[in-house]
């Protein structure tokens, strides 16, 4: 009976999800704005007196949106440079945090809603290519992929910028992407995307100083925490940059030693496996404790 009840519950959940999806699509076709929250620069007005839910321009936030587009197009700044100027200035994000994030800035500069058109049904959810082994949403379709443009549902909104400004902004973003350090093929770093700082835990990246008359070319691995504006931290990381040649040579010698000694390699793998299992047990206990605290708080609020 328990298995039958579980199967019926799963089937009912799937039916409810499909009904919610069809209802949202129908609302979008009728002109309702569909979204979890209003984009930066807008305020959401819920459905009232037969008028569908829609977006209205927030004058204070819209001025900053236009300013960001001006920095991008007129001054040809990158998202990193815009982020630095925002975090150094008096502007604060909607969340109330003292720091802006790169994802928020890039979303403002690339979202078509600011030119007068919002879209629903743009994405479909698929299983992730690298699923997490455990967690509250493990095993679910948590990755997004764009649908064909013919399936998108357009929703008209009040524009903050014109279409020409949006076109110029997209061209500048494409130009910035081509010049980004991610596409740097000139310098090779053996430990790229593999190092993290011992002091603050942030990722480390490669940095090269060109040769001069007095000194030869120098390569280092530097912590992202050296820039407190980009890392959204109050203090700069105190970790000194590591010399790339010495660090790469040390790591490579260690790898060669492991390959020459299979027993040592197996012992190191077993050590990693044991540490990972211990960490998983600690995470499970922490989640159990957090859930217990949450239930106690909910019971206290009900009283």
C-alpha positions in Angstrom: 0.0 0.0 0.0 2.8 2.4 0.8 4.4 1.8 -2.6 1.1 2.3 -4.4 0.5 5.6 -2.4 4.0 6.7 -3.4 3.5 6.0 -7.1 0.1 7.8 -7.1 1.7 10.8 -5.3 4.5 11.0 -7.9 2.0 10.8 -10.7 -0.1 13.6 -9.1 3.0 15.7 -8.6 3.9 15.3 -12.3 0.3 16.3 -13.3 0.4 19.4 -11.0 3.8 20.4 -12.5 2.3 20.1 -16.1 -0.8 22.1 -15.1 1.4 24.9 -13.6 3.5 24.9 -16.8 0.5 25.2 -19.1 -1.0 27.9 -16.9 2.2 30.0 -17.0 2.4 29.7 -20.8 -1.2 30.7 -21.1 -0.6 33.8 -18.9 2.4 34.7 -20.9 0.4 34.5 -24.2 -2.1 36.9 -22.6 0.6 39.4 -21.9 1.3 38.7 -18.2 4.9 39.1 -17.1 6.2 35.7 -16.0 9.1 35.7 -13.6 10.3 35.1 -10.1 11.0 38.8 -9.5 11.2 42.0 -11.5 14.5 42.7 -13.3 16.6 45.5 -11.9 15.2 48.8 -13.1 11.6 47.6 -12.9 8.8 47.0 -10.4 6.2 44.3 -10.7 2.5 45.3 -10.5 0.3 42.2 -9.9 -2.9 41.5 -11.7 -5.7 43.8 -10.6 -9.1 44.8 -11.9 -8.7 42.7 -15.1 -5.3 44.3 -15.9 -2.6 41.6 -16.3 0.5 41.6 -14.1 3.1 43.9 -15.7 6.3 45.8 -15.2 6.7 49.5 -14.6 9.9 51.5 -14.7 11.6 52.3 -11.4 13.0 55.7 -12.0 15.9 55.5 -9.6 17.1 52.1 -10.8 16.5 52.9 -14.5 19.0 55.8 -14.3 21.7 53.4 -13.2 20.8 51.0 -15.9 21.2 53.7 -18.6 24.5 54.7 -16.9 25.8 51.1 -17.2 24.9 51.0 -20.9 26.7 54.3 -21.4 29.9 53.0 -19.7 29.8 49.9 -21.8 29.2 51.6 -25.2 30.7 55.1 -24.9 33.7 54.2 -22.7 34.1 50.6 -24.0 34.6 49.3 -20.5 34.6 45.6 -19.7 32.2 44.1 -17.1 35.2 43.9 -14.7 35.9 47.6 -15.1 32.2 48.4 -14.6 32.1 46.3 -11.5 35.1 48.1 -10.0 33.5 51.5 -10.7 30.2 50.3 -9.1 31.8 48.9 -6.0 33.9 52.0 -5.5 30.9 54.3 -6.0 27.8 55.1 -3.9 25.5 52.7 -5.8 24.2 49.7 -4.0 22.5 46.6 -5.5 18.8 45.8 -4.8 19.7 43.0 -2.4 21.2 45.5 0.1 24.6 44.1 -0.1 27.6 46.4 -0.2 29.1 44.7 -3.3 27.8 44.1 -6.8 28.5 40.8 -8.5 29.6 40.2 -12.1 26.6 38.0 -12.9 24.2 40.8 -12.0 26.0 43.4 -14.1 26.3 41.1 -17.1 22.6 40.1 -16.8 21.6 43.8 -16.9 23.7 44.5 -20.0 22.5 41.4 -21.9 18.8 41.0 -21.0 16.5 41.9 -23.9 13.8 43.1 -21.4 15.5 46.6 -21.2 14.8 47.2 -24.9 11.1 46.6 -24.5 10.6 42.8 -24.8 10.6 40.1 -22.2 10.5 36.4 -23.2 8.9 33.4 -21.5 9.5 29.8 -22.4 13.1 30.5 -23.3 14.7 27.6 -21.5 14.2 24.0 -21.0 15.6 22.1 -18.0 17.8 19.1 -18.6 20.0 16.9 -16.3 23.4 18.5 -15.6 26.5 17.2 -17.3 28.3 17.0 -14.0 25.6 16.2 -11.4 26.3 16.7 -7.8 26.6 13.4 -5.8 24.3 14.6 -3.1 22.2 17.5 -2.0 18.6 18.7 -1.8 18.3 18.9 -5.7 20.6 16.1 -6.7 19.1 13.9 -9.5 16.8 16.7 -10.8 16.9 18.6 -14.0 18.8 21.7 -12.9 20.6 22.8 -16.0 19.1 25.2 -18.5 19.3 25.1 -22.3 17.9 27.6 -24.7 14.9 26.5 -26.7 14.5 27.3 -30.4 13.6 31.0 -30.9 10.2 30.0 -32.5 9.1 28.6 -29.1 9.8 31.9 -27.2 6.8 33.9 -26.1 7.3 37.6 -26.3 5.8 39.9 -23.6 5.9 43.7 -24.3 7.2 45.9 -21.5 8.1 49.5 -21.1 11.6 50.0 -22.5 14.5 51.7 -20.7 16.8 51.8 -23.6 16.2 51.8 -27.4 17.0 49.0 -29.8 20.0 50.7 -31.2 21.6 51.0 -27.8 21.0 47.3 -27.1 22.6 46.3 -30.5 25.7 48.4 -29.7 25.9 46.9 -26.2 25.8 43.3 -27.5 28.5 44.1 -30.1 30.7 45.5 -27.3 30.0 42.5 -25.1 31.1 40.2 -28.0 34.2 42.3 -28.5 35.0 42.1 -24.8 34.6 38.3 -24.9 37.1 37.9 -27.7 39.6 40.0 -25.7 39.0 38.3 -22.4 41.8 36.7 -20.5 39.9 33.4 -20.7 40.9 33.2 -24.4 44.5 33.8 -23.7 46.5 31.2 -25.7 49.9 32.9 -25.5 50.9 31.8 -22.0 50.6 28.2 -20.8 49.9 27.4 -17.1 50.1 23.8 -16.0 47.9 24.3 -12.9 45.3 26.6 -14.5 41.9 26.3 -12.7 43.4 23.8 -10.2 44.8 26.0 -7.4 43.1 27.6 -4.5 44.5 30.0 -2.0 45.6 28.5 1.4 44.7 31.8 3.2 41.3 32.7 1.9 40.2 29.7 -0.2 39.6 31.6 -3.4 40.8 30.4 -6.8 44.3 31.4 -8.1 45.0 32.5 -11.7 48.1 32.8 -13.8 49.8 36.2 -14.3 52.8 37.0 -16.5 55.1 39.9 -16.4 56.8 40.6 -19.7 60.5 40.7 -20.0 62.3 44.0 -19.6 65.9 45.2 -20.0 66.6 44.4 -16.3 64.5 41.3 -15.7 63.4 38.2 -17.7 59.9 37.2 -18.2 58.2 36.1 -14.8 55.1 34.0 -14.3 53.1 33.8 -11.1 50.0 32.3 -9.6 48.0 35.0 -7.8 44.9 34.7 -5.6 41.7 36.4 -6.7 41.4 37.8 -3.1 44.2 40.3 -4.0 41.4 42.4 -5.5 38.8 43.0 -2.8 36.5 44.8 -5.2 36.2 41.8 -7.6 36.1 39.2 -4.8 33.5 41.2 -2.9 35.5 41.0 0.3 36.3 43.7 2.8 40.1 43.0 3.1 42.8 42.0 0.6 44.2 38.5 0.8 47.7 38.5 2.4 48.9 35.4 0.5 52.0 36.2 -1.6 51.9 35.2 -5.3 53.6 31.8 -6.0 56.3 31.5 -8.7 54.8 29.4 -11.5 58.0 27.6 -12.5 58.9 26.4 -9.0 55.3 25.4 -8.2 54.7 23.6 -11.5 58.1 21.8 -11.2 57.3 20.6 -7.7 53.8 19.3 -8.6 55.2 17.6 -11.7 57.9 15.8 -9.8 55.3 14.7 -7.2 53.1 13.2 -10.0 56.1 11.4 -11.6 56.9 9.9 -8.2 53.4 8.6 -7.7 53.4 7.1 -11.2 56.6 5.3 -10.5 55.3 3.9 -7.2 51.8 2.3 -7.7 51.4 1.3 -4.0 52.0 4.9 -3.0 49.5 6.1 -5.6 46.8 3.6 -4.3 47.4 4.7 -0.7 46.9 8.3 -1.7 43.7 7.5 -3.5 42.4 5.6 -0.4 43.3 8.5 1.8 41.3 10.9 -0.5 38.4 8.5 -0.5 38.4 8.3 3.3 38.6 12.0 3.8 35.7 12.5 1.3 33.5 10.0 3.1 34.2 11.7 6.5 33.3 15.0 5.0 30.1 13.6 3.6 29.1 12.3 7.0 29.9 15.7 8.6 27.7 17.4 6.0 24.9 15.0 6.6 25.1 15.6 10.4 25.2 19.4 9.8 22.1 19.2 7.5 20.3 17.1 10.1 21.1 19.6 12.8 20.0 22.6 10.6 16.7 20.8 9.8 16.1 20.2 13.5 16.8 23.9 14.3 14.5 25.0 11.5 11.7 22.8 12.8 12.1 24.2 16.3 12.0 27.8 15.0 8.8 27.1 13.0 7.2 25.6 16.1 8.2 28.6 18.2 6.8 31.0 15.6 3.5 29.1 15.6 3.3 29.5 19.4 
